[in-house]
C-alpha cells in the first residue's frame, strides 16, 4: 500500500510525514489485491446493530454507531489508521478534531502506546475534552473555530505524524467496513437510501468506497445544517453562503477539504444533499430519546434529514438506513 496524489499521481509511503503532495494535491490510497490489513491493536470492535425504527408512518433502519468503543463511528477509521502506522513504527502523532475523531484516535493511540496531541476548537464540549484527556492525550485548545485548529496543528507538527481523519486516506479505508456490515446484515442487499450527516465527509466517502467495492451504490443523501452547508451550496450550484454556528457541531465544517470527492459520491449514486434547521434536529433528538436512544445532535440531524426527504411518504419496500454517528453523552 502507498499514498498517491490525486492530481499528479506522485507516490508517498504510508509513514511519510507529508500529509499532502508537494503540488498541493490530496492523498488517496493505493492497495494491491494481496495487501492485508494489520490487526494488532483492538478495543473490542464489533458489528453494530441495524435497528428497525418506526417514525410515524415511516420505517427506517438505524445503524447504531453510537455503541462503538469510544461512542462514535470514527472508531472505524481510527482502528485502521492506528494499526497501520503503529505497524510501521510511528510513535508520536498529532491531529485536529471537533471531538469524535480526537477521542477515537486518542483511544487507539493509547492502546498502541503512542504519544498523542489533539488540537480542538475552544468551544468543544467539556465532555469530549474530558474523554480525550482520559486516554492520556494532550489537548491544545485553539480560538476562532475548527479551521484554526487545523491550521495550528499543521504549523506545530514538529516530528509528529499528522494522524488526520481528513487528510489521511487510511482513515477512509477503515470507514469502508460500515458498508460491508450493512450489506451482510441485509442478506446481501444494498440499502436503497442512506442518510449521512456531513461535515468533513469521512462517513460519506467511506460508504462510497465500501459500496464501490461491493459493486452497487445506494442513493446517498447528505444532510447538513442550513446554517453551515458548503456541500449543499456546491452540489446545487449556489453561491457560497455565510456560515453560522449550528447545534450540530460535528458537522460545522466551513471549508471541507474533500468537497470534490463528496460531490462525486453523491452524483455517482444519484443521491442528493438536503439541509435542515436546528429546530428539526432538536425535534429528532427528542423523538429518538423518547424511544430509548440517546445520541448527539449530528446523529439526530441524519434522522431529521430522512424525515424531511420522505415527508410525502416512502415506498414500503425501500430499505433506508440512518447511521447514528455518536452517543449523546459526549456533548
VEXDREN-2710 file (C-alpha; in Angstrom, 1 decimal):
% VEXDREN-2710
k/r/px/py/pz
1/UNK/0.0/0.0/0.0
2/UNK/1.0/3.6/-0.6
3/UNK/-0.4/7.1/-0.8
4/UNK/-0.6/8.8/-4.2
5/UNK/-1.5/12.4/-5.1
6/UNK/-5.0/12.6/-6.7
7/UNK/-3.6/15.4/-9.0
8/UNK/-0.1/14.5/-10.1
9/UNK/-0.1/10.8/-9.0
10/UNK/3.2/11.1/-7.1
11/UNK/3.7/8.3/-4.6
12/UNK/4.4/8.6/-0.9
13/UNK/4.9/5.8/1.8
14/UNK/2.3/5.4/4.4
15/UNK/4.6/6.6/7.2
16/UNK/5.5/9.8/5.3
17/UNK/5.4/12.9/7.4
18/UNK/4.0/14.7/4.3
19/UNK/0.2/15.0/4.7
20/UNK/-0.4/16.2/1.1
21/UNK/1.5/16.3/-2.1
22/UNK/4.1/19.0/-2.8
23/UNK/1.9/20.0/-5.7
24/UNK/-1.0/20.7/-3.3
25/UNK/-3.0/17.6/-4.1
26/UNK/-4.7/15.5/-1.5
27/UNK/-3.6/11.9/-1.0
28/UNK/-5.5/8.8/-1.9
29/UNK/-4.7/5.2/-1.0
30/UNK/-3.4/2.5/-3.4
31/UNK/-3.9/-1.1/-2.4
32/UNK/-2.8/-4.2/-4.3
33/UNK/-5.1/-7.2/-4.2
34/UNK/-2.7/-9.1/-1.9
35/UNK/-2.4/-6.2/0.6
36/UNK/-3.6/-7.4/4.0
37/UNK/-4.7/-5.0/6.7
38/UNK/-3.0/-5.0/10.1
39/UNK/-5.0/-6.1/13.2
40/UNK/-2.6/-5.7/16.1
41/UNK/-4.5/-3.1/18.2
42/UNK/-8.1/-3.7/19.3
43/UNK/-10.6/-2.1/21.6
44/UNK/-13.2/-4.8/21.1
45/UNK/-14.8/-3.6/17.9
46/UNK/-18.0/-5.4/16.8
47/UNK/-20.7/-5.3/14.1
48/UNK/-23.1/-2.6/15.2
49/UNK/-26.8/-3.4/15.1
50/UNK/-29.2/-2.3/12.4
51/UNK/-32.3/-1.5/14.3
52/UNK/-35.8/-1.3/12.7
53/UNK/-37.3/2.1/13.7
54/UNK/-40.8/3.4/13.1
55/UNK/-41.1/7.2/12.8
56/UNK/-44.8/8.0/12.4
57/UNK/-45.7/6.3/9.1
58/UNK/-42.1/6.0/8.1
59/UNK/-39.9/3.0/8.7
60/UNK/-36.1/3.3/8.8
61/UNK/-33.1/1.2/9.9
62/UNK/-30.9/2.8/12.4
63/UNK/-27.2/1.8/12.3
64/UNK/-26.1/2.1/15.9
65/UNK/-22.6/3.5/15.5
66/UNK/-23.1/5.2/18.9
67/UNK/-22.3/1.8/20.5
68/UNK/-18.7/1.5/19.3
69/UNK/-15.9/1.6/21.9
70/UNK/-15.4/5.4/22.2
71/UNK/-19.0/6.2/21.3
72/UNK/-18.8/7.1/17.6
73/UNK/-18.4/5.9/14.0
74/UNK/-14.9/7.4/14.0
75/UNK/-13.6/4.3/15.7
76/UNK/-13.7/2.5/12.4
77/UNK/-11.2/4.9/10.8
78/UNK/-9.1/5.2/13.9
79/UNK/-8.7/1.4/14.1
80/UNK/-7.3/1.1/10.6
81/UNK/-5.2/4.3/10.8
82/UNK/-3.5/3.5/14.1
83/UNK/-3.0/-0.2/13.3
84/UNK/-1.2/0.6/10.1
85/UNK/1.1/3.4/11.3
86/UNK/1.8/1.6/14.6
87/UNK/2.9/-1.4/12.5
88/UNK/5.2/0.9/10.6
89/UNK/6.8/2.2/13.8
90/UNK/5.2/5.6/14.3
91/UNK/5.4/6.6/17.9
92/UNK/4.2/10.2/18.1
93/UNK/1.0/11.7/16.4
94/UNK/-0.9/14.9/16.3
95/UNK/-4.3/15.8/14.9
96/UNK/-7.1/18.3/14.9
97/UNK/-10.7/17.4/15.6
98/UNK/-14.1/18.8/16.6
99/UNK/-14.2/15.9/19.1
100/UNK/-15.2/12.4/18.0
101/UNK/-12.2/11.8/15.8
102/UNK/-9.9/13.1/18.5
103/UNK/-11.4/10.8/21.0
104/UNK/-11.3/7.7/18.7
105/UNK/-7.7/8.3/17.6
106/UNK/-6.5/9.1/21.1
107/UNK/-8.1/5.9/22.4
108/UNK/-6.4/3.7/19.8
109/UNK/-3.2/5.6/20.2
110/UNK/-3.3/4.9/23.9
111/UNK/-3.8/1.2/23.2
112/UNK/-0.8/1.3/20.9
113/UNK/1.4/3.2/23.3
114/UNK/1.7/6.3/21.1
115/UNK/2.2/9.8/22.2
116/UNK/-0.9/11.8/21.1
117/UNK/-1.7/15.6/20.9
118/UNK/-5.2/16.8/19.8
119/UNK/-5.9/20.3/18.7
120/UNK/-9.5/21.3/19.3
121/UNK/-11.6/24.4/18.8
122/UNK/-12.0/26.2/22.1
123/UNK/-15.8/25.8/22.1
124/UNK/-15.6/22.0/22.0
125/UNK/-17.7/20.3/24.7
126/UNK/-16.2/19.7/28.1
127/UNK/-17.3/16.1/27.9
128/UNK/-15.2/15.4/24.8
129/UNK/-12.2/17.2/26.3
130/UNK/-12.5/15.0/29.4
131/UNK/-12.7/11.9/27.3
132/UNK/-9.7/12.7/25.1
133/UNK/-7.6/13.6/28.1
134/UNK/-8.6/10.4/29.9
135/UNK/-6.8/8.5/27.2
136/UNK/-3.6/10.3/28.1
137/UNK/-3.6/12.6/25.1
138/UNK/-2.6/16.2/25.3
139/UNK/-5.3/18.8/24.5
140/UNK/-4.5/22.1/22.9
141/UNK/-7.5/24.5/22.5
142/UNK/-7.4/26.9/19.6
143/UNK/-9.6/30.0/19.4
144/UNK/-11.8/31.0/16.5
145/UNK/-13.1/27.7/15.3
146/UNK/-12.4/24.4/13.7
147/UNK/-10.4/25.6/10.7
148/UNK/-8.0/27.5/13.0
149/UNK/-7.3/24.2/14.9
150/UNK/-6.5/22.6/11.6
151/UNK/-4.0/25.4/10.8
152/UNK/-2.5/25.3/14.2
153/UNK/-1.6/21.6/14.2
154/UNK/0.0/21.8/10.8
155/UNK/2.1/24.7/11.9
156/UNK/3.3/22.8/15.0
157/UNK/3.7/19.2/13.9
158/UNK/7.4/19.0/14.6
159/UNK/8.4/15.4/14.5
160/UNK/4.8/14.1/15.0
161/UNK/2.9/12.2/12.3
162/UNK/-0.2/14.0/11.2
163/UNK/-2.9/11.4/12.0
164/UNK/-5.7/13.4/10.4
165/UNK/-9.1/11.9/9.7
166/UNK/-9.5/14.3/6.8
167/UNK/-6.1/14.2/5.1
168/UNK/-5.0/10.6/5.8
169/UNK/-6.6/8.0/3.4
170/UNK/-6.1/5.2/5.9
171/UNK/-8.9/6.7/7.9
172/UNK/-11.3/6.3/4.9
173/UNK/-10.0/2.8/4.4
174/UNK/-11.3/1.9/7.9
175/UNK/-14.6/3.6/7.3
176/UNK/-15.4/1.2/4.4
177/UNK/-16.3/-1.5/7.0
178/UNK/-19.6/0.1/7.7
179/UNK/-20.7/-0.6/4.1
180/UNK/-19.7/-4.2/4.3
181/UNK/-21.6/-4.7/7.5
182/UNK/-24.8/-3.2/6.1
183/UNK/-24.6/-5.5/3.1
184/UNK/-24.2/-8.6/5.3
185/UNK/-26.9/-7.5/7.7
186/UNK/-29.3/-7.0/4.8
187/UNK/-28.7/-10.5/3.5
188/UNK/-26.5/-9.5/0.6
189/UNK/-28.6/-6.5/-0.4
190/UNK/-27.6/-2.8/-0.7
191/UNK/-29.8/-0.2/1.0
192/UNK/-31.9/1.9/-1.2
193/UNK/-31.0/5.1/0.6
194/UNK/-28.5/6.1/3.3
195/UNK/-28.8/9.4/5.0
196/UNK/-25.4/10.7/6.0
197/UNK/-24.7/13.8/8.2
198/UNK/-21.8/15.5/6.5
199/UNK/-19.1/17.8/7.8
200/UNK/-15.7/16.7/6.5
201/UNK/-17.3/13.8/4.7
202/UNK/-15.4/10.9/6.3
203/UNK/-18.6/8.7/6.6
204/UNK/-19.9/9.6/3.2
205/UNK/-16.6/8.9/1.5
206/UNK/-16.1/5.7/3.5
207/UNK/-19.5/4.4/2.5
208/UNK/-18.9/5.3/-1.1
209/UNK/-15.6/3.4/-1.2
210/UNK/-17.1/0.4/0.6
211/UNK/-20.1/0.1/-1.7
212/UNK/-17.9/0.7/-4.8
213/UNK/-16.0/-2.5/-3.8
214/UNK/-19.3/-4.3/-3.3
215/UNK/-20.3/-3.3/-6.8
216/UNK/-23.5/-1.3/-6.3
217/UNK/-24.3/2.0/-4.7
218/UNK/-27.2/3.0/-2.6
219/UNK/-28.6/6.6/-3.1
220/UNK/-26.5/8.7/-0.7
221/UNK/-28.4/11.7/0.8
222/UNK/-26.1/14.0/2.6
223/UNK/-27.6/16.1/5.4
224/UNK/-26.2/19.4/6.5
225/UNK/-27.4/22.2/8.8
226/UNK/-28.9/25.1/6.9
227/UNK/-26.5/27.3/8.9
228/UNK/-23.4/25.6/7.6
229/UNK/-23.9/23.8/4.3
230/UNK/-20.9/24.1/1.9
231/UNK/-21.7/20.8/0.3
232/UNK/-25.3/21.7/-0.3
233/UNK/-24.3/25.0/-1.9
234/UNK/-21.6/23.4/-4.1
235/UNK/-23.8/20.5/-5.2
236/UNK/-26.7/22.7/-6.1
237/UNK/-24.6/25.3/-7.8
238/UNK/-25.4/28.0/-5.4
239/UNK/-23.2/30.9/-4.4
240/UNK/-21.3/30.4/-1.1
241/UNK/-23.4/31.4/1.8
242/UNK/-22.2/32.9/5.1
243/UNK/-21.6/30.2/7.7
244/UNK/-23.1/30.3/11.1
245/UNK/-23.0/28.3/14.3
246/UNK/-25.2/25.2/14.5
247/UNK/-26.1/23.0/17.4
248/UNK/-24.8/20.0/15.4
249/UNK/-21.2/21.0/16.0
250/UNK/-19.7/17.8/14.5
251/UNK/-20.9/18.9/11.0
252/UNK/-20.0/22.6/11.4
253/UNK/-17.2/22.5/8.8
254/UNK/-17.0/25.7/6.7
255/UNK/-14.5/24.5/4.1
256/UNK/-14.2/20.7/3.8
257/UNK/-11.0/19.6/2.1
258/UNK/-12.7/16.6/0.4
259/UNK/-15.6/18.6/-1.1
260/UNK/-15.0/17.4/-4.7
261/UNK/-14.9/13.7/-3.6
262/UNK/-18.1/14.2/-1.7
263/UNK/-19.8/15.6/-4.8
264/UNK/-18.5/12.7/-6.8
265/UNK/-20.1/10.2/-4.3
266/UNK/-23.5/12.0/-4.4
267/UNK/-23.6/12.2/-8.2
268/UNK/-22.4/8.6/-8.8
269/UNK/-25.2/7.3/-6.5
270/UNK/-27.9/9.6/-8.0
271/UNK/-28.2/11.0/-4.5
272/UNK/-28.9/14.4/-3.1
273/UNK/-28.0/16.9/-0.4
274/UNK/-30.6/18.4/1.9
275/UNK/-30.4/21.0/4.7
276/UNK/-32.3/21.1/7.9
277/UNK/-33.0/23.7/10.7
278/UNK/-31.7/23.4/14.2
279/UNK/-35.3/23.1/15.5
280/UNK/-35.7/20.0/13.3
281/UNK/-32.5/18.5/14.8
282/UNK/-33.8/19.1/18.3
283/UNK/-37.1/17.5/17.5
284/UNK/-35.5/14.4/16.0
285/UNK/-33.1/14.1/19.0
286/UNK/-36.1/14.3/21.4
287/UNK/-38.0/11.7/19.4
288/UNK/-35.1/9.3/19.5
289/UNK/-34.6/9.8/23.2
290/UNK/-38.2/9.1/23.9
291/UNK/-37.7/5.8/22.1
292/UNK/-34.8/5.0/24.3
293/UNK/-31.9/6.1/22.0
294/UNK/-29.7/8.9/23.3
295/UNK/-27.5/10.4/20.6
296/UNK/-25.6/13.5/19.7
297/UNK/-27.1/16.3/17.7
298/UNK/-25.3/15.2/14.5
299/UNK/-27.0/11.8/14.7
300/UNK/-30.4/13.5/15.1
301/UNK/-29.6/15.6/12.1
302/UNK/-29.4/12.5/9.9
303/UNK/-32.9/11.4/11.1
304/UNK/-34.3/14.9/10.6
305/UNK/-32.9/14.8/7.0
306/UNK/-34.6/11.5/6.3
307/UNK/-37.9/12.7/7.8
308/UNK/-37.7/15.8/5.6
309/UNK/-36.8/13.9/2.4
310/UNK/-39.7/11.5/2.8
311/UNK/-42.2/13.9/4.2
312/UNK/-44.6/13.0/1.5
313/UNK/-44.2/9.3/2.2
314/UNK/-41.8/6.4/1.4
315/UNK/-42.4/3.2/-0.5
316/UNK/-42.7/0.3/2.0
317/UNK/-40.1/-1.8/0.1
318/UNK/-37.4/0.9/0.4
319/UNK/-34.5/-0.1/2.8
320/UNK/-33.5/3.3/4.3
321/UNK/-30.5/3.4/6.6
322/UNK/-29.8/6.2/9.0
323/UNK/-26.4/5.9/10.8
324/UNK/-26.5/7.2/14.3
325/UNK/-22.9/8.6/14.4
326/UNK/-22.3/9.2/18.1
327/UNK/-23.8/8.9/21.5
328/UNK/-25.3/11.8/23.5
329/UNK/-23.1/11.6/26.5
330/UNK/-20.3/13.5/24.7
331/UNK/-22.0/16.8/24.1
END
